[in-house]
Amino acid sequence: MQTSELVPFLRRALTVARAEFAALGALAIVTLGIMTFVEIADDMTEADGQAFDQMVLHWMQPVAGQPRGPWWLHEAAADLTSLGGISVLTLFAIVALVFLLILRKRLSALLLIVGLAGGVGLSEGLKALFERQRPPAVYQAVETLNASFPSGHALLSTVFYLTVAVMLTRAFPRKRVKAWVLGVGMTFALIVGLTRIYLGAHWASDVMAGWCVGAAWAMALWLVSYAVERRQTRHQAHLVDEPAVSGEPPVAEA
């Protein structure tokens, strides 16, 4: 290999190494999320797990129906918890889908649709399977509809915001910007989950289980999209997201 070819080769090798490392990291999150969910599901039926949930609920609301903190914090929590509601997420998803389709990011658009639809299916299916009762109605500062475990708000917000954040990281080359975007996505999911506990809509273990399932599902979808994109890039298929720069061939990224 000539010296003039060495630098491009090393750059390509580094890109591949980063992509494979990202794939291994995503696989680790999927595995850890599933294992943690199973552990939480087992603990919630035991005395120690139930005692933990009761302790967190009573700390959040020393007086039933009156969450800690000033009145404005109660109002803020009620507003922020809506960021994980199906209506708000559907609206955000429609905006994101239209934007992705305008940019001809067909694979990303499909990933977002499958992610949310699958997240709803997982949430409702697991709720029907476990049929856990929510905290007593006297503690609930917001309206609730169905079973408690896992938290649908925590699950769906994790799927949506994490998926969108991962998509956005591919548009920014700088690592600091990528980290900031991922941090924002995780913060949104964290806020939604914490507000569900704070408002008495869920037990703490419900929210943690929702985070685990949501993160595992989001990373599983990323792994699928990564494999599909690499395969279709080799065959020049039409589902692959088109490059941002005209005339530049599509490249599978982490």
Buried (B, 14 or more C-beta within 10 A) or exposed (E): EEEEEEEEEEEEEEBEEEBEEBBEEBBEBBEBBBEBBEBBBEBBEEEEBBEBBEEBBEEBBEEBEEBEEEEEEBEBBBEBBBBBBBEBBBEBBEEBBEEBEEBBBBBBBBBBEBBBEBBBEBBEEBBEEBEBEBBEEEBBBBEBEEBBBBBBBBBBBBBBBBBBBBBBBBEEEEEEEBEBBBEEBBEBBBBBBBBBBBBBBBBBBBBBBBBBBBBBBBBBBBBEBBEBBBEBBEEEEEEBBBEEEEEEEBEBBB
